[in-house]
Amino acid sequence: MKNMIKKSVMLMTGSMILAGSLFAKPEVTLTFHYVINAKAKTAIELLEPWAKKIEKDSNGRIEIITFPSMTMGGKPNELYQQAKDGVADITWTLTGYTPGIFKRTEVFELPTVHQGDAVATNIAIYDNMDLIIDDFKGVTPLLVHASAGNGIHTIDKNINSVADLKGLKLRTPSRTGGWMIKELGAEPVGIPLPSLPQALSKKAIDGALLPFQIFPPYKMQQLVKYSYEGPNNGKFGTSIFAIMMNTDRLKSMPKDLQKIIMDNSGIELYKKAGRVLMNSESVGRAVQVKTKGNSLTNFTEKQLVEFNEASKRVVNHWIEDVTKKGIDGKKIVERARESIKKHSK
């Protein structure tokens, strides 16, 4: 009887210890604010799992509370500043939403630099972080990554050549995207992603530069009829995203917890981000193709000549622009291209 009581007490004590460990208050609670909705493939397969993995690896000592769809307030173009000021501990956003801040990072957006393979571009970014780190003032970049790239999408205008784009109003995700649109003879309109469906549905614009990855969560297939890419799904530049953490907040944490965050933000995360975005692109492309009345056209090499000339002018414009700011644009372009080529299949 005494042995039974002893065993019962030990069992209860063990259960209480286990319960205490499971429900113990975390040492560090972090807020993670991002622009896309929680149903987006990037959120489901990249952002949320990254946060959960950090929590798990810390044995619950770190808690990360995620706020998708700008639910902490503010506008998408304020997410960098929110991380810098500590309004949110961590943010994920499009770097192009804050023109002029990520001048060096823009190199990986450029048409003819990014070749359409997000994995290759992401590894190149990781390998060349020294080229762009000065862009991240007050924040620590935990992940800087590319989308598969921008296609051209129009509501109801069929495109066969650059001339067909003249005068159209197209949404741009960044200033380099705006340059591309101008070089194509169209008018760039800067619209954050959450506001884009309404702009398209009201026909305030004629189309957009977009990756296919955002078609399913934002139902773009119901808003644009025509989509265009280059041969082999080639793109017209891309968008760069970043997970950024307030540097002071990171440094205030115990060093072993800092290490857990940084260990979960290395090369494997960059590769995973590339795979997730490429897979999302394939899914979005299929959705557009399967939607009745819609079409996806791959321009021929002959048709692409004019687009390539426009792309070259954009790259030259970027080099001239950043060189005036004391940045060796030519060197950065050369290194970025070499690294992407090295890591391309």
ROBABA-526847 format. One line per field, with one value per residue (C-alpha): residue number from 1; x negated, y negated, z negated; residue in one letter. Coordinates in Angstrom, 3 decimals, always signed. Layout:
<nodes>
seq [NUM ...];
c1 [X ...];
c2 [Y ...];
c3 [Z ...];
type [a ...];
</nodes>
This chain:
<nodes>
seq [1 2 3 4 5 6 7 8 9 10 11 12 13 14 15 16 17 18 19 20 21 22 23 24 25 26 27 28 29 30 31 32 33 34 35 36 37 38 39 40 41 42 43 44 45 46 47 48 49 50 51 52 53 54 55 56 57 58 59 60 61 62 63 64 65 66 67 68 69 70 71 72 73 74 75 76 77 78 79 80 81 82 83 84 85 86 87 88 89 90 91 92 93 94 95 96 97 98 99 100 101 102 103 104 105 106 107 108 109 110 111 112 113 114 115 116 117 118 119 120 121 122 123 124 125 126 127 128 129 130 131 132 133 134 135 136 137 138 139 140 141 142 143 144 145 146 147 148 149 150 151 152 153 154 155 156 157 158 159 160 161 162 163 164 165 166 167 168 169 170 171 172 173 174 175 176 177 178 179 180 181 182 183 184 185 186 187 188 189 190 191 192 193 194 195 196 197 198 199 200 201 202 203 204 205 206 207 208 209 210 211 212 213 214 215 216 217 218 219 220 221 222 223 224 225 226 227 228 229 230 231 232 233 234 235 236 237 238 239 240 241 242 243 244 245 246 247 248 249 250 251 252 253 254 255 256 257 258 259 260 261 262 263 264 265 266 267 268 269 270 271 272 273 274 275 276 277 278 279 280 281 282 283 284 285 286 287 288 289 290 291 292 293 294 295 296 297 298 299 300 301 302 303 304 305 306 307 308 309 310 311 312 313 314 315 316 317 318 319 320 321 322 323 324 325 326 327 328 329 330 331 332 333 334 335 336 337 338 339 340 341 342 343 344 345];
c1 [+0.000 -2.821 -4.559 -1.362 -0.967 -4.621 -4.259 -1.078 -2.813 -5.760 -3.401 -1.472 -4.686 -5.987 -2.716 -2.831 -6.409 -5.454 -2.398 -4.502 -7.034 -4.315 -2.533 -5.462 -5.533 -7.997 -11.127 -10.760 -7.582 -8.082 -5.585 -5.847 -3.915 -3.547 -1.648 -0.031 +2.988 +2.658 +4.070 +1.260 -1.043 -4.078 -2.516 -1.465 -4.687 -7.381 -6.570 -4.456 -6.638 -9.737 -8.192 -7.018 -10.433 -12.096 -9.552 -10.145 -13.946 -13.814 -11.675 -9.038 -11.396 -10.629 -7.047 -6.355 -2.898 -2.167 -0.014 +0.812 +2.653 +1.329 +3.428 +1.070 +2.031 +0.217 -0.432 -2.600 -5.180 -5.626 -6.710 -10.430 -10.057 -7.940 -10.788 -13.390 -11.419 -10.452 -6.714 -6.901 -9.827 -9.917 -8.364 -8.219 -7.630 -8.458 -11.604 -10.269 -7.515 -10.094 -11.892 -15.344 -16.005 -17.162 -19.238 -21.812 -19.292 -17.452 -20.154 -18.495 -15.170 -16.585 -15.499 -18.373 -19.964 -17.267 -16.724 -13.488 -14.962 -14.216 -16.441 -19.485 -18.829 -18.303 -21.593 -23.298 -21.787 -23.012 -26.493 -26.701 -25.115 -28.180 -27.047 -23.692 -24.011 -24.387 -20.757 -19.503 -19.895 -18.539 -17.337 -18.922 -17.991 -16.998 -15.947 -16.204 -14.625 -13.172 -9.871 -9.931 -9.536 -7.059 -4.876 -2.823 +0.911 +3.724 +7.436 +8.590 +5.757 +4.104 +0.361 -1.732 -4.513 -5.874 -3.777 -0.587 -1.551 -1.753 +0.406 +1.570 +1.558 -0.284 -0.846 -4.464 -5.780 -8.929 -10.750 -12.789 -9.518 -8.288 -11.331 -10.611 -7.022 -8.134 -10.665 -7.813 -5.854 -3.259 -2.492 -3.602 -1.245 -2.527 +0.065 -0.582 +0.607 +3.582 +5.061 +4.453 +7.645 +9.852 +7.806 +8.152 +11.842 +12.629 +10.352 +8.408 +5.435 +5.150 +2.937 -0.094 -3.577 -2.993 -4.290 -1.741 -2.202 +0.305 +3.080 +4.757 +4.867 +5.985 +8.078 +6.204 +7.482 +10.884 +9.406 +6.889 +7.632 +4.258 +0.841 -2.574 -6.034 -9.172 -10.310 -10.726 -8.609 -11.132 -10.317 -10.488 -12.374 -11.244 -10.398 -12.590 -11.186 -12.814 -12.237 -13.755 -14.158 -14.780 -18.495 -18.254 -15.492 -17.579 -20.641 -18.579 -17.771 -19.923 -22.742 -21.570 -18.152 -19.756 -21.655 -18.435 -16.955 -20.086 -20.522 -17.004 -17.794 -20.704 -21.261 -18.679 -15.955 -17.071 -16.830 -13.457 -12.113 -13.179 -11.476 -8.265 -8.065 -8.822 -6.185 -3.703 -4.421 -3.569 -0.298 +0.672 -0.226 +2.002 +4.898 +4.676 +4.414 +7.387 +9.691 +12.195 +11.576 +8.070 +4.795 +1.063 -1.273 -4.996 -6.563 -8.823 -12.527 -11.765 -9.021 -11.290 -13.996 -12.206 -11.564 -15.232 -16.316 -14.029 -15.494 -19.047 -18.070 -16.604 -19.859 -21.918 -19.566 -19.988 -23.789 -23.832 -21.404 -23.240 -26.677 -25.611 -24.969 -28.500 -27.666 -29.630 -26.581 -28.513 -30.458 -27.294 -25.526 -28.512 -28.822 -25.089 -24.959 -28.005 -26.628 -23.157 -24.681 -26.859 -23.848 -21.439 -20.628];
c2 [+0.000 -2.376 -1.607 -2.377 -5.712 -6.527 -5.742 -7.842 -10.815 -10.469 -10.242 -13.326 -15.241 -14.312 -15.390 -18.711 -19.320 -18.422 -20.669 -23.465 -23.144 -23.067 -26.119 -28.076 -31.716 -32.292 -34.267 -36.273 -37.121 -38.544 -40.102 -39.173 -41.480 -40.791 -42.012 -38.934 -37.066 -33.877 -31.744 -32.650 -29.761 -31.793 -32.301 -28.665 -27.085 -29.617 -32.347 -30.473 -27.312 -29.467 -31.065 -27.700 -26.124 -28.850 -28.321 -24.571 -24.834 -27.171 -24.677 -27.361 -30.007 -32.098 -32.845 -34.446 -35.930 -36.422 -39.206 -38.610 -41.024 -44.146 -43.377 -45.322 -48.431 -50.783 -50.508 -48.003 -50.687 -51.244 -47.691 -48.395 -51.407 -49.379 -46.887 -49.643 -51.543 -48.414 -48.852 -45.217 -43.035 -41.285 -42.158 -40.557 -42.850 -43.786 -45.912 -47.814 -49.304 -51.728 -53.210 -54.590 -52.520 -49.247 -50.750 -47.939 -45.150 -46.320 -44.712 -41.323 -42.718 -43.817 -42.234 -40.262 -39.904 -37.705 -34.876 -33.385 -30.880 -32.077 -29.414 -30.541 -34.200 -33.517 -31.643 -34.499 -36.974 -34.883 -34.563 -38.292 -39.735 -41.950 -43.800 -44.825 -44.778 -48.587 -48.870 -47.382 -50.223 -49.441 -45.993 -42.586 -40.797 -37.228 -36.363 -38.323 -36.471 -36.753 -35.748 -33.671 -36.919 -39.305 -38.463 -41.086 -40.778 -42.813 -43.035 -42.946 -44.088 -41.463 -42.106 -41.063 -43.645 -46.491 -48.898 -47.310 -48.430 -52.101 -54.250 -51.413 -51.948 -49.047 -48.390 -48.290 -46.540 -48.686 -51.635 -49.334 -47.773 -51.294 -51.943 -48.758 -49.803 -53.244 -51.707 -49.635 -52.814 -52.242 -54.287 -52.854 -53.047 -52.128 -50.031 -47.797 -44.232 -44.428 -47.318 -45.748 -43.641 -46.695 -48.771 -46.033 -45.386 -49.107 -49.289 -52.142 -50.438 -48.266 -45.543 -44.780 -43.371 -40.359 -36.905 -34.112 -33.130 -35.698 -34.576 -31.990 -33.992 -37.204 -35.574 -37.453 -34.986 -36.670 -40.100 -39.721 -37.877 -37.921 -36.940 -37.109 -35.691 -35.176 -31.836 -29.126 -31.187 -34.038 -37.103 -40.883 -41.458 -40.295 -41.464 -41.127 -40.348 -40.449 -39.177 -41.896 -42.035 -45.070 -44.806 -46.169 -43.680 -40.815 -41.862 -42.248 -38.535 -35.891 -34.883 -31.269 -32.481 -34.865 -31.882 -29.886 -32.691 -33.081 -29.305 -29.182 -32.033 -30.600 -29.172 -26.406 -28.993 -30.869 -27.653 -26.782 -30.253 -29.775 -26.378 -27.643 -30.628 -28.526 -25.960 -28.731 -30.168 -26.868 -26.630 -30.200 -29.720 -26.628 -28.530 -31.240 -28.752 -26.704 -29.700 -29.853 -32.739 -33.448 -32.879 -32.694 -33.592 -32.958 -35.535 -34.173 -35.039 -37.412 -39.185 -39.343 -41.389 -44.684 -43.670 -42.753 -46.139 -47.786 -45.569 -46.618 -50.272 -49.630 -48.022 -50.923 -53.398 -51.611 -51.596 -55.326 -56.088 -54.244 -55.332 -58.930 -57.878 -56.540 -52.881 -50.849 -49.728 -48.089 -45.908 -44.857 -43.919 -41.872 -40.007 -39.361 -37.996 -35.784 -34.348 -33.692 -32.001 -29.856 -28.617 -28.192 -24.687];
c3 [+0.000 -0.940 +2.367 +4.279 +2.483 +3.125 +6.831 +7.022 +5.418 +7.796 +10.786 +9.668 +9.044 +12.492 +14.103 +12.284 +13.442 +17.019 +16.895 +15.476 +18.287 +20.918 +19.599 +18.242 +19.196 +22.059 +21.258 +24.467 +26.381 +29.864 +32.262 +35.937 +38.278 +41.987 +44.997 +46.591 +45.323 +43.310 +46.150 +48.542 +49.328 +48.236 +44.807 +44.428 +45.679 +44.797 +42.277 +39.748 +39.725 +39.232 +36.145 +34.777 +35.308 +33.244 +30.469 +30.535 +30.584 +27.591 +25.614 +25.235 +23.911 +27.013 +28.012 +31.401 +31.886 +35.588 +37.004 +40.702 +42.997 +41.227 +38.145 +35.868 +37.815 +40.127 +43.835 +45.739 +46.519 +42.764 +41.909 +42.180 +39.910 +37.482 +37.097 +36.882 +34.211 +32.305 +32.868 +33.992 +33.034 +36.407 +39.762 +43.189 +46.118 +49.660 +49.646 +52.648 +50.484 +49.043 +52.072 +51.438 +48.309 +49.853 +52.654 +52.818 +52.311 +55.439 +57.582 +57.084 +58.376 +61.691 +64.966 +66.549 +63.070 +61.546 +64.039 +62.712 +60.245 +56.708 +55.152 +57.153 +56.406 +52.693 +52.372 +54.219 +51.751 +48.812 +50.300 +51.002 +47.883 +47.517 +50.650 +49.183 +45.381 +45.197 +46.350 +43.081 +40.587 +37.129 +38.111 +38.496 +41.742 +40.884 +44.426 +47.677 +50.583 +54.063 +55.555 +58.736 +60.648 +62.247 +65.168 +67.002 +66.390 +67.939 +67.272 +70.875 +73.181 +75.370 +75.761 +78.740 +78.578 +76.467 +78.550 +77.158 +73.645 +74.522 +72.263 +70.003 +66.250 +64.604 +60.924 +59.859 +56.728 +56.553 +58.096 +60.370 +61.496 +62.184 +64.362 +66.278 +66.875 +68.085 +70.461 +71.910 +72.611 +69.884 +66.764 +63.389 +60.433 +56.977 +55.146 +52.107 +52.548 +50.127 +52.156 +55.561 +55.947 +55.453 +57.917 +60.538 +59.912 +60.280 +63.344 +61.797 +63.480 +66.573 +65.145 +63.026 +62.706 +60.457 +59.599 +59.994 +56.354 +55.205 +57.599 +55.302 +52.029 +53.738 +56.506 +59.219 +61.811 +61.407 +62.036 +64.879 +68.094 +69.844 +68.468 +70.152 +69.496 +71.516 +72.967 +70.309 +67.916 +67.974 +65.905 +66.106 +62.886 +59.460 +55.966 +52.891 +49.460 +46.050 +42.535 +40.352 +36.582 +34.431 +33.648 +30.105 +29.308 +30.626 +28.647 +25.467 +25.487 +23.764 +26.096 +26.376 +27.540 +30.015 +31.386 +31.851 +33.952 +36.048 +36.472 +37.905 +40.287 +42.253 +45.717 +45.312 +44.725 +47.858 +49.885 +48.394 +49.182 +52.796 +53.037 +51.437 +53.765 +56.861 +55.895 +55.175 +58.605 +60.270 +58.348 +59.223 +62.871 +63.044 +61.474 +64.142 +67.007 +65.778 +65.325 +68.168 +70.541 +69.251 +71.053 +70.415 +73.262 +73.395 +75.685 +78.401 +78.481 +81.342 +79.378 +76.348 +78.085 +77.367 +73.749 +73.288 +74.615 +72.079 +69.354 +70.230 +69.981 +66.515 +65.328 +66.716 +65.061 +61.722 +62.005 +62.768 +59.944 +57.150 +58.408 +57.779 +54.174 +53.766 +54.426 +56.972 +58.928 +61.736 +59.300 +57.459 +60.707 +61.873 +58.575 +58.363 +61.914 +61.405 +58.178 +59.610 +62.629 +60.349 +58.382 +61.314 +62.467];
type [m k n m i k k s v m l m t g s m i l a g s l f a k p e v t l t f h y v i n a k a k t a i e l l e p w a k k i e k d s n g r i e i i t f p s m t m g g k p n e l y q q a k d g v a d i t w t l t g y t p g i f k r t e v f e l p t v h q g d a v a t n i a i y d n m d l i i d d f k g v t p l l v h a s a g n g i h t i d k n i n s v a d l k g l k l r t p s r t g g w m i k e l g a e p v g i p l p s l p q a l s k k a i d g a l l p f q i f p p y k m q q l v k y s y e g p n n g k f g t s i f a i m m n t d r l k s m p k d l q k i i m d n s g i e l y k k a g r v l m n s e s v g r a v q v k t k g n s l t n f t e k q l v e f n e a s k r v v n h w i e d v t k k g i d g k k i v e r a r e s i k k h s k];
</nodes>
